[in-house]
């Protein structure tokens, strides 16, 4: 028996229970798309597929409501697939294991996929239930939101007709989101030279772990530890002990703050104790700095006997210089909206591969010119080290419209249902609304959702009680629109 089988609303949790069994990492949405299309066929609903794999399912308005405005319910099919290194889980085939404790639903050592599995489940529940009151609905399910919003970018102009959109991808119940940041990635390639081992060297693996990681947009203001930056800092401090890097690897997803990073090094046996002492001393310093937000941070040092080559002194210096100097975290706060991050960047990953270091940076801003300026600085810093930089085309932000009709209605309904005014905010993260608004001019949009904490990390959790409230809230909006 699933731990969510008896939760309310039953239709929503039924679909979420099916979704968590289906592999749907970013760029691998084939099986979840098949589930959605099969659902449309079983329920005799019209559907469309475009070349990029996006799906739209249409449902007519209920009796007497056929002439209401068409509403687009929108969410994305993919999830961020992250797990703790000690967890045995294959995202390509294994169902997510759920854990329910009180009102909190999590997965066992992996991301939960509530982002955006809950949004999908709510859309499917609304499409399935024929006892609801609503006008015409177009449920839009996009691909590959998490790694570049490519489904929204590729969406064809005839996919939807509605001019009102409810994006179901927000993560704070009681908050209506009306704007988001734009962003763009930078791929840095630093050429490296290697050499064979010289002399009687000791070999070690240094691993940074225990960090919380999290979403590189919505969590960036919390100043959580970045495993790549921390590992680089410690190696930098130990430079005097003439070690040689054989490998360095950390981070994975562009929109997740790196939780773990590892370096494999060789050094003269006479320097081993001093090197370890320096690393451990810096570990203590760093823990003292980040303990309030990352109390489980730790560094493990173990022997490694598999080294055959290391970087040359010149390549190693360039790599450490570059990693240590590249920015990470909040660059500017908004002048206009209190407590909103305006511009930030995430040093998302580093890997040594084929004679080069591949470094991935993900940058966000609500101001187009500020976004480009920070990306320019990343490029300038990288080129000083002799690296080449490829910049992906930025995706647009979403400018708030505080006079929006759907915003006014959603605020009124929330106050009527729950007794309080909802918060109206913009967020420092990318939402597909920015792209959809650019593709379909005149679209009136809000983004709403239940409470989901720590997305993009194995700490991801959904507050179960808010799902029921959120579902009823969406139904009331559809009824009164």
ChimeraX attribute file (.defattr): number of C-alpha atoms within 10 A of each C-alpha:
attribute: neighborCount
match mode: 1-to-1
recipient: residues
	/A:1	5
	/A:2	11
	/A:3	13
	/A:4	17
	/A:5	13
	/A:6	11
	/A:7	15
	/A:8	16
	/A:9	16
	/A:10	14
	/A:11	18
	/A:12	23
	/A:13	22
	/A:14	19
	/A:15	18
	/A:16	24
	/A:17	21
	/A:18	14
	/A:19	24
	/A:20	20
	/A:21	15
	/A:22	21
	/A:23	22
	/A:24	26
	/A:25	22
	/A:26	18
	/A:27	17
	/A:28	16
	/A:29	22
	/A:30	16
	/A:31	14
	/A:32	21
	/A:33	22
	/A:34	12
	/A:35	14
	/A:36	20
	/A:37	20
	/A:38	12
	/A:39	16
	/A:40	21
	/A:41	12
	/A:42	10
	/A:43	13
	/A:44	11
	/A:45	15
	/A:46	14
	/A:47	18
	/A:48	16
	/A:49	16
	/A:50	15
	/A:51	10
	/A:52	16
	/A:53	19
	/A:54	23
	/A:55	25
	/A:56	24
	/A:57	26
	/A:58	19
	/A:59	23
	/A:60	17
	/A:61	18
	/A:62	18
	/A:63	11
	/A:64	10
	/A:65	14
	/A:66	13
	/A:67	12
	/A:68	17
	/A:69	18
	/A:70	24
	/A:71	24
	/A:72	25
	/A:73	26
	/A:74	22
	/A:75	29
	/A:76	28
	/A:77	33
	/A:78	27
	/A:79	27
	/A:80	26
	/A:81	21
	/A:82	22
	/A:83	21
	/A:84	18
	/A:85	11
	/A:86	7
	/A:87	10
	/A:88	11
	/A:89	18
	/A:90	12
	/A:91	17
	/A:92	12
	/A:93	11
	/A:94	13
	/A:95	16
	/A:96	23
	/A:97	17
	/A:98	17
	/A:99	17
	/A:100	16
	/A:101	8
	/A:102	9
	/A:103	11
	/A:104	15
	/A:105	20
	/A:106	23
	/A:107	20
	/A:108	17
	/A:109	22
	/A:110	25
	/A:111	25
	/A:112	32
	/A:113	29
	/A:114	29
	/A:115	29
	/A:116	24
	/A:117	25
	/A:118	26
	/A:119	28
	/A:120	26
	/A:121	22
	/A:122	26
	/A:123	26
	/A:124	22
	/A:125	20
	/A:126	23
	/A:127	21
	/A:128	19
	/A:129	11
	/A:130	11
	/A:131	8
	/A:132	16
	/A:133	17
	/A:134	27
	/A:135	22
	/A:136	19
	/A:137	28
	/A:138	25
	/A:139	24
	/A:140	24
	/A:141	24
	/A:142	27
	/A:143	32
	/A:144	25
	/A:145	23
	/A:146	26
	/A:147	18
	/A:148	22
	/A:149	18
	/A:150	18
	/A:151	26
	/A:152	23
	/A:153	19
	/A:154	17
	/A:155	22
	/A:156	15
	/A:157	10
	/A:158	8
	/A:159	17
	/A:160	20
	/A:161	15
	/A:162	17
	/A:163	16
	/A:164	20
	/A:165	24
	/A:166	22
	/A:167	22
	/A:168	25
	/A:169	25
	/A:170	22
	/A:171	23
	/A:172	18
	/A:173	18
	/A:174	22
	/A:175	21
	/A:176	22
	/A:177	25
	/A:178	22
	/A:179	26
	/A:180	26
	/A:181	27
	/A:182	26
	/A:183	29
	/A:184	21
	/A:185	24
	/A:186	22
	/A:187	16
	/A:188	22
	/A:189	23
	/A:190	21
	/A:191	19
	/A:192	20
	/A:193	14
	/A:194	18
	/A:195	13
	/A:196	12
	/A:197	16
	/A:198	12
	/A:199	8
	/A:200	10
	/A:201	17
	/A:202	18
	/A:203	22
	/A:204	23
	/A:205	19
	/A:206	22
	/A:207	21
	/A:208	22
	/A:209	22
	/A:210	17
	/A:211	21
	/A:212	23
	/A:213	27
	/A:214	26
	/A:215	21
	/A:216	29
	/A:217	27
	/A:218	18
	/A:219	19
	/A:220	23
	/A:221	17
	/A:222	11
	/A:223	14
	/A:224	22
	/A:225	27
	/A:226	28
	/A:227	29
	/A:228	26
	/A:229	21
	/A:230	19
	/A:231	27
	/A:232	22
	/A:233	19
	/A:234	20
	/A:235	22
	/A:236	16
	/A:237	14
	/A:238	18
	/A:239	14
	/A:240	12
	/A:241	18
	/A:242	13
	/A:243	24
	/A:244	23
	/A:245	26
	/A:246	25
	/A:247	18
	/A:248	21
	/A:249	22
	/A:250	24
	/A:251	23
	/A:252	19
	/A:253	19
	/A:254	22
	/A:255	26
	/A:256	27
	/A:257	32
	/A:258	30
	/A:259	24
	/A:260	28
	/A:261	25
	/A:262	23
	/A:263	20
	/A:264	23
	/A:265	24
	/A:266	26
	/A:267	21
	/A:268	17
	/A:269	13
	/A:270	11
	/A:271	16
	/A:272	18
	/A:273	11
	/A:274	14
	/A:275	23
	/A:276	16
	/A:277	13
	/A:278	19
	/A:279	23
	/A:280	17
	/A:281	13
	/A:282	20
	/A:283	20
	/A:284	14
	/A:285	11
	/A:286	17
	/A:287	17
	/A:288	12
	/A:289	13
	/A:290	16
	/A:291	13
	/A:292	10
	/A:293	15
	/A:294	18
	/A:295	14
	/A:296	13
	/A:297	21
	/A:298	17
	/A:299	19
	/A:300	12
	/A:301	16
	/A:302	10
	/A:303	13
	/A:304	14
	/A:305	11
	/A:306	10
	/A:307	17
	/A:308	11
	/A:309	17
	/A:310	22
	/A:311	22
	/A:312	16
	/A:313	16
	/A:314	11
	/A:315	20
	/A:316	19
	/A:317	14
	/A:318	19
	/A:319	24
	/A:320	17
	/A:321	17
	/A:322	22
	/A:323	21
	/A:324	19
	/A:325	15
	/A:326	18
	/A:327	19
	/A:328	21
	/A:329	22
	/A:330	19
	/A:331	17
	/A:332	13
	/A:333	16
	/A:334	14
	/A:335	10
	/A:336	8
	/A:337	11
	/A:338	9
	/A:339	10
	/A:340	18
	/A:341	25
	/A:342	23
	/A:343	26
	/A:344	26
	/A:345	27
	/A:346	26
	/A:347	28
	/A:348	27
	/A:349	26
	/A:350	22
	/A:351	19
	/A:352	18
	/A:353	14
	/A:354	10
	/A:355	13
	/A:356	18
	/A:357	21
	/A:358	18
	/A:359	24
	/A:360	22
	/A:361	23
	/A:362	25
	/A:363	30
	/A:364	33
	/A:365	30
	/A:366	27
	/A:367	17
	/A:368	17
	/A:369	10
	/A:370	17
	/A:371	22
	/A:372	17
	/A:373	12
	/A:374	19
	/A:375	22
	/A:376	14
	/A:377	13
	/A:378	21
	/A:379	20
	/A:380	16
	/A:381	18
	/A:382	24
	/A:383	16
	/A:384	12
	/A:385	18
	/A:386	16
	/A:387	22
	/A:388	15
	/A:389	18
	/A:390	12
	/A:391	14
	/A:392	13
	/A:393	11
	/A:394	17
	/A:395	22
	/A:396	24
	/A:397	26
	/A:398	24
	/A:399	17
	/A:400	16
	/A:401	13
	/A:402	12
	/A:403	8
	/A:404	14
	/A:405	14
	/A:406	18
	/A:407	19
	/A:408	11
	/A:409	13
	/A:410	23
	/A:411	20
	/A:412	16
	/A:413	18
	/A:414	21
	/A:415	13
	/A:416	11
	/A:417	12
	/A:418	12
	/A:419	10
	/A:420	12
	/A:421	15
	/A:422	18
	/A:423	13
	/A:424	16
	/A:425	17
	/A:426	21
	/A:427	19
	/A:428	26
	/A:429	22
	/A:430	28
	/A:431	27
	/A:432	28
	/A:433	27
	/A:434	20
	/A:435	22
	/A:436	19
	/A:437	19
	/A:438	14
	/A:439	16
	/A:440	14
	/A:441	9
	/A:442	10
	/A:443	18
	/A:444	20
	/A:445	27
	/A:446	23
	/A:447	25
	/A:448	24
	/A:449	28
	/A:450	26
	/A:451	20
	/A:452	25
	/A:453	21
	/A:454	20
	/A:455	27
	/A:456	27
	/A:457	26
	/A:458	23
	/A:459	21
	/A:460	22
	/A:461	24
	/A:462	25
	/A:463	19
	/A:464	20
	/A:465	16
	/A:466	18
	/A:467	24
	/A:468	18
	/A:469	18
	/A:470	20
	/A:471	21
	/A:472	14
	/A:473	19
	/A:474	21
	/A:475	15
	/A:476	18
	/A:477	19
	/A:478	23
	/A:479	15
	/A:480	13
	/A:481	16
